[in-house]
Amino acid sequence: MFRGRYEHAIDAKGRTSVPSRFREVMTAHGDSQLVLTTGLDSCLVAYPMAEWMAFEKRLSELPQFDADVITLKRIYVSGAVECEVDKVGRLLIPAALRKHAGLQRDALWAGMGSYIELWAKESFEDLRKEVLSDQDRRLEIARRLAELGL
């Protein structure tokens, strides 16, 4: 499971380090690649290869003409790039993906359980502050989580 938040710089070539804790999880599952794709928010989503393959299988079982399924495929699958983590733990983020997430210098890796989100640090902090400062939104989230049994 991927958990926690980690800040890393992005160099001029578009490389950043995958947090060591996340690399440990990947190694434990025999993965040295991440599939990076455009998120529905202004972030990137990273899946270890095995998780990505399971996701694609579930997606292929959904109705192919459902408009939401088509949209998800257009955003997620068409934007997906297989990225190798090098021997020192760095990952090259393709330019188009960096542009989607507004990634320039400071990146924030956010563990999301079976996958990871990669944010421009400032964007993540803005989103977090917005949610935490809006009491009505927090109460609505709490109600929805209770409906889901959490």
N, C-alpha and C positions, 0 to 999 in steps of 0.2 A: 504494500500500500504506500502510495505517495502522500506524505503529509508535511506540513510546514511551509514557510515562506523563506526564500533565500534571494539575496540581491547579488547580481553579478554585472560586470561591465561588458559591453559589446565593443570589440575592437574595430578598427577601420575597415577590415575585410569582412565584417559581419559575423565574426566568431564570438561565442560566449562559452563559458564553462557550465557544464551540467553539474548541479550541486552534488557533492560527494555522496550524500545520503540517497539521492535519487539513482546515482550510478550503482550504489550497493544493491538497491532493489532490482535494478535491471540485471546486474550480474547474477544475482540469486535466481533469476528466472531465465538465464542464458541469453539475454538480449544485449546486443551492442548497437542496435539501431533504434531510432525514434522516428515515427511518422509524424511530421509536423503539418498542420493544416490551419486554415483560416477559421477562427471561431465565429460564433454568431454575434459575439460582442467584439470590441476592438482589441482582441488578443489572439494569440495562437494557442492551439491545443496540440499537445504532444502525447502520443500513445507509444508504448513499447510495441514492437512488431506483433507479438502474440495477441495483445489486446486489440490492436487495429484489425487484425485478421478476424477476430471474433466479432468486432463491431461491423465490419463489412458483411460478414455472414448474416448477422441479424438484419442488417439493412436490406440485403438481397431477398429476404423472406417477406418483406413488407410489400404492399400493393404498389406495383411499378408506376401506376398512373395517378396515384394520390399526390395532390399538389404539394403538400408539406414534405412528403418523401422526396419528390423531385427537387424541391428547394434545398433540402438538406444535402442531397447528392451534389447539387450545383455548388454549394458553398463548401462543404466538407470534403467530398471525394475529389472533385475537380481541383481543389487547392492543395491536395495532399502531396507531400514530398518525403521520400525516404532519406533520412539523414544519418550518416554514420557518426558515432561518437569516437573521436580519435584516441590514441593511446594516452594522452594527457587529459582526457575528459572534456575536450572542446567539441562544439557542434557549430557547423557553418549554417547560418540561417539565410536562405535565399532572399534576394533583394525584394521580390514581390511580397513575400511573407512579412519581411521587416516593415515594408510600407503599410500593409494592412493593419499591423498592430502599432504603428507609430514608433517602432523601436529605433532608437538612435544610439544612446550611450549607456543609460542605466536600465537594466532589465530586472524584473522580479519574477522568479519561478514560484508558482503556487501549487502545492500538492493538492490534488482533488480526488484522492482515493486510487482508482485504477488508471487515472490519466493525470496530466499536468497542464496547467495553463501558464503561458509566458506572456507577460505584460510589460509595457513601458511602465517603469516604476511610478511615475507621476500619474498616469492614467489609473493605475490600480488604487493609489492612495486617494485620488479624487472620488472614485467609485465607492470606496470604503467609507470615506467621510460623508458622502451623500446619503448612504444607507443609514449610517449610525446617527446622523443628525435629524432624520425624518421619523418621528415617533409613529405616525400613522403607517408608514411603510413597514417599520419593524413589527408593529402589532399585526399587520396583515401577513407578514412572513411567519410569525409565531402561530397564527390561526391556521395557515396552510400546512405548516409542519405538524401541528396537532392532528389535522385531518389525515395526514399521511402516517400518523402513528409515532411521531418522534416527540 
